[in-house]
Amino acid sequence: MKSFCTGGPKLRKWYGAPDLLPKDGGAEGEEDESSDIEEPRDAVLVTNGESEIGQMVILSLILKRARIKALVKDKRSTGEAFGTYVECMVGNIRDKSFTRKTLRGVRAVICPTDDGFFSDQIDLKGVEHIVLLSQLSVYRNSGGLQAIMNSKLRKLAERDENVVLASGIPSTIIRSASLETTPGGEKGFNFTEGIAAKGKISREDAATICVEALDAIPQTTLIFEVANGDENVTDWKTWFAERMAKG
């Protein structure tokens, strides 16, 4: 993850942000006195912000000048990578007070990994759009020892999809092929049904799709599969509009 460790200083230089760690209320576990104050819903929450693809999503959002919140375990390392561009949230997502604080001011949630963020207990009231990157097709297609190793991840992916579908919130579920650590932008895409179970896709390309999906809010739920392939997409806004029109 060396490339992301230098991302913060570079971005601060580009946009003139101060070379400071995020100010998000002090020490971990400290109660935010303004927890009941309403905020404009203009933030994007990235779950599992310390994962490789999570950091790719964050970087893309920074370049789009979005207001970002990120669920992380180590506030300092994320702060050193991205500075004041990210409000780091550290805590237990099963704690209702922490979840309420985390989702305050959030208009959209990007979940780039099958991390079990969504549960029946989580209160998503006010969230306008959920973007879920799901590896469920990959887990279902695995066999033998790999299937055993993926059993927990499969259960988390199934629960995430079920909760999102039942939430009633406009949602985009991207069922991606197996993720690879390869450069993005070098290949096209394949959106054929069934491709997620057998194809592969760059993490960077998958992160790009998650961010491009943000402003393409479906009326209910948009679900599609994707892997790297030969189809070139030069205008994601148009692509999403055409996809939603197909129903």
C-alpha positions as semicolon CSV with decimal commas, in nm:
position;residue;x (nm);y (nm);z (nm)
1;M;0,000;0,000;0,000
2;K;0,302;0,224;-0,039
3;S;0,140;0,428;-0,312
4;F;-0,141;0,538;-0,078
5;C;0,094;0,633;0,204
6;T;0,220;0,921;-0,008
7;G;-0,125;1,014;-0,136
8;G;-0,208;1,255;0,145
9;P;0,089;1,493;0,106
10;K;0,047;1,497;-0,272
11;L;-0,324;1,576;-0,248
12;R;-0,263;1,847;0,009
13;K;-0,017;2,004;-0,231
14;W;-0,267;1,984;-0,519
15;Y;-0,557;2,142;-0,334
16;G;-0,382;2,347;-0,070
17;A;-0,520;2,162;0,232
18;P;-0,328;2,208;0,560
19;D;-0,083;1,935;0,653
20;L;-0,287;1,818;0,951
21;L;-0,453;1,501;1,068
22;P;-0,834;1,496;1,059
23;K;-1,015;1,665;1,342
24;D;-1,305;1,438;1,423
25;G;-1,379;1,486;1,787
26;G;-1,064;1,379;1,969
27;A;-0,973;1,045;2,121
28;E;-1,141;0,722;2,025
29;G;-1,456;0,655;2,220
30;E;-1,495;1,019;2,322
31;E;-1,858;1,127;2,307
32;D;-1,936;1,392;2,050
33;E;-2,126;1,668;2,228
34;S;-2,290;1,776;1,902
35;S;-2,423;1,426;1,825
36;D;-2,782;1,546;1,801
37;I;-2,711;1,840;1,573
38;E;-2,832;1,791;1,216
39;E;-2,577;1,827;0,938
40;P;-2,630;1,879;0,565
41;R;-2,646;1,535;0,402
42;D;-2,355;1,583;0,165
43;A;-2,103;1,320;0,280
44;V;-2,014;0,982;0,134
45;L;-1,935;0,705;0,384
46;V;-1,680;0,445;0,273
47;T;-1,685;0,127;0,480
48;N;-1,361;-0,067;0,534
49;G;-1,160;0,240;0,436
50;E;-0,829;0,071;0,516
51;S;-0,870;-0,205;0,258
52;E;-0,682;-0,170;-0,069
53;I;-0,996;-0,111;-0,271
54;G;-1,141;0,110;0,004
55;Q;-0,843;0,343;-0,027
56;M;-0,881;0,345;-0,405
57;V;-1,243;0,452;-0,360
58;I;-1,138;0,725;-0,117
59;L;-0,875;0,858;-0,357
60;S;-1,129;0,873;-0,642
61;L;-1,375;1,058;-0,417
62;I;-1,107;1,309;-0,316
63;L;-1,036;1,381;-0,681
64;K;-1,410;1,448;-0,722
65;R;-1,389;1,686;-0,421
66;A;-1,646;1,488;-0,224
67;R;-1,689;1,515;0,149
68;I;-1,575;1,177;0,283
69;K;-1,625;0,974;0,597
70;A;-1,446;0,641;0,630
71;L;-1,480;0,352;0,871
72;V;-1,127;0,256;0,979
73;K;-0,950;0,076;1,263
74;D;-0,640;0,294;1,268
75;K;-0,723;0,664;1,254
76;R;-0,361;0,778;1,239
77;S;-0,250;0,575;0,937
78;T;-0,552;0,686;0,734
79;G;-0,498;1,044;0,847
80;E;-0,136;1,029;0,738
81;A;-0,240;0,896;0,397
82;F;-0,523;1,140;0,324
83;G;-0,498;1,426;0,572
84;T;-0,803;1,643;0,625
85;Y;-0,980;1,508;0,317
86;V;-1,123;1,217;0,518
87;E;-1,310;1,214;0,848
88;C;-1,198;0,888;1,009
89;M;-1,459;0,700;1,211
90;V;-1,328;0,443;1,460
91;G;-1,566;0,230;1,663
92;N;-1,801;-0,066;1,678
93;I;-2,062;-0,060;1,402
94;R;-2,290;-0,267;1,627
95;D;-2,296;0,027;1,871
96;K;-2,606;0,227;1,780
97;S;-2,468;0,557;1,911
98;F;-2,150;0,515;1,707
99;T;-2,346;0,417;1,396
100;R;-2,573;0,719;1,440
101;K;-2,270;0,946;1,469
102;T;-2,105;0,781;1,167
103;L;-2,411;0,820;0,944
104;R;-2,483;1,178;1,047
105;G;-2,458;1,398;0,739
106;V;-2,417;1,097;0,508
107;R;-2,609;1,100;0,178
108;A;-2,458;0,783;0,030
109;V;-2,272;0,473;0,146
110;I;-2,012;0,290;-0,061
111;C;-1,938;-0,058;0,068
112;P;-1,640;-0,182;-0,140
113;T;-1,587;-0,509;0,047
114;D;-1,799;-0,788;0,193
115;D;-1,738;-0,676;0,550
116;G;-2,079;-0,728;0,710
117;F;-2,145;-0,357;0,753
118;F;-2,516;-0,399;0,688
119;S;-2,732;-0,570;0,946
120;D;-3,097;-0,574;1,045
121;Q;-3,016;-0,348;1,340
122;I;-2,845;-0,066;1,148
123;D;-3,051;0,252;1,108
124;L;-3,000;0,387;0,755
125;K;-3,267;0,655;0,781
126;G;-3,175;0,955;0,568
127;V;-2,930;0,770;0,342
128;E;-3,026;0,839;-0,020
129;H;-2,816;0,581;-0,205
130;I;-2,622;0,263;-0,127
131;V;-2,347;0,135;-0,356
132;L;-2,249;-0,222;-0,269
133;L;-1,959;-0,402;-0,437
134;S;-2,045;-0,769;-0,391
135;Q;-1,826;-1,076;-0,445
136;L;-2,119;-1,309;-0,383
137;S;-2,103;-1,462;-0,731
138;V;-1,734;-1,545;-0,679
139;Y;-1,798;-1,710;-0,342
140;R;-2,091;-1,912;-0,473
141;N;-1,883;-2,040;-0,763
142;S;-1,589;-2,152;-0,547
143;G;-1,549;-2,518;-0,458
144;G;-1,345;-2,752;-0,242
145;L;-1,108;-2,591;0,009
146;Q;-1,168;-2,246;-0,140
147;A;-1,539;-2,277;-0,068
148;I;-1,463;-2,361;0,295
149;M;-1,225;-2,066;0,324
150;N;-1,486;-1,836;0,169
151;S;-1,781;-1,960;0,374
152;K;-1,773;-1,672;0,623
153;L;-1,730;-1,412;0,349
154;R;-2,015;-1,569;0,156
155;K;-2,247;-1,538;0,457
156;L;-2,146;-1,172;0,503
157;A;-2,202;-1,102;0,133
158;E;-2,543;-1,269;0,141
159;R;-2,646;-1,072;0,448
160;D;-2,521;-0,744;0,302
161;E;-2,719;-0,797;-0,018
162;N;-3,034;-0,907;0,167
163;V;-3,030;-0,610;0,405
164;V;-2,966;-0,364;0,122
165;L;-3,248;-0,512;-0,087
166;A;-3,488;-0,501;0,208
167;S;-3,392;-0,145;0,312
168;G;-3,610;0,026;0,053
169;I;-3,324;0,270;-0,014
170;P;-3,223;0,324;-0,378
171;S;-2,929;0,087;-0,420
172;T;-2,671;-0,015;-0,677
173;I;-2,538;-0,367;-0,628
174;I;-2,229;-0,432;-0,837
175;R;-2,158;-0,804;-0,850
176;S;-1,795;-0,801;-0,949
177;A;-1,570;-1,076;-1,074
178;S;-1,265;-1,186;-0,873
179;L;-1,061;-0,879;-0,779
180;E;-0,703;-0,846;-0,902
181;T;-0,423;-0,612;-0,798
182;T;-0,351;-0,491;-1,149
183;P;-0,347;-0,139;-1,297
184;G;-0,686;0,000;-1,386
185;G;-0,783;0,172;-1,707
186;E;-0,593;-0,072;-1,926
187;K;-0,884;-0,299;-2,019
188;G;-1,248;-0,260;-2,103
189;F;-1,542;-0,428;-1,933
190;N;-1,778;-0,722;-1,968
191;F;-2,127;-0,690;-1,823
192;T;-2,261;-1,025;-1,945
193;E;-2,482;-1,215;-1,701
194;G;-2,276;-1,487;-1,533
195;I;-1,939;-1,318;-1,596
196;A;-1,881;-1,238;-1,227
197;A;-1,848;-1,606;-1,137
198;K;-1,571;-1,676;-1,386
199;G;-1,405;-1,346;-1,478
200;K;-1,155;-1,110;-1,317
201;I;-1,139;-0,735;-1,268
202;S;-0,882;-0,484;-1,150
203;R;-0,953;-0,344;-0,804
204;E;-0,887;0,000;-0,944
205;D;-1,149;-0,048;-1,216
206;A;-1,399;-0,182;-0,960
207;A;-1,335;0,122;-0,738
208;T;-1,392;0,353;-1,035
209;I;-1,732;0,194;-1,105
210;C;-1,836;0,234;-0,740
211;V;-1,760;0,606;-0,748
212;E;-1,916;0,659;-1,092
213;A;-2,234;0,490;-0,965
214;L;-2,279;0,745;-0,687
215;D;-2,474;1,005;-0,882
216;A;-2,666;0,752;-1,092
217;I;-2,935;0,688;-0,834
218;P;-3,190;0,423;-0,940
219;Q;-3,554;0,443;-0,844
220;T;-3,528;0,116;-0,653
221;T;-3,236;-0,123;-0,706
222;L;-2,992;-0,163;-0,994
223;I;-2,800;-0,493;-1,002
224;F;-2,540;-0,587;-1,260
225;E;-2,232;-0,807;-1,302
226;V;-1,895;-0,686;-1,423
227;A;-1,551;-0,816;-1,513
228;N;-1,275;-0,678;-1,731
229;G;-1,338;-0,738;-2,099
230;D;-1,352;-0,566;-2,437
231;E;-1,633;-0,313;-2,393
232;N;-1,505;0,043;-2,361
233;V;-1,705;0,283;-2,143
234;T;-1,619;0,646;-2,207
235;D;-1,926;0,804;-2,045
236;W;-2,040;0,636;-1,725
237;K;-2,329;0,879;-1,676
238;T;-2,477;0,769;-2,008
239;W;-2,399;0,403;-1,940
240;F;-2,584;0,407;-1,607
241;A;-2,877;0,597;-1,757
242;E;-2,913;0,340;-2,034
243;R;-2,877;0,053;-1,788
244;M;-3,150;0,190;-1,562
245;A;-3,377;0,250;-1,861
246;K;-3,356;-0,120;-1,945
247;G;-3,497;-0,200;-1,601
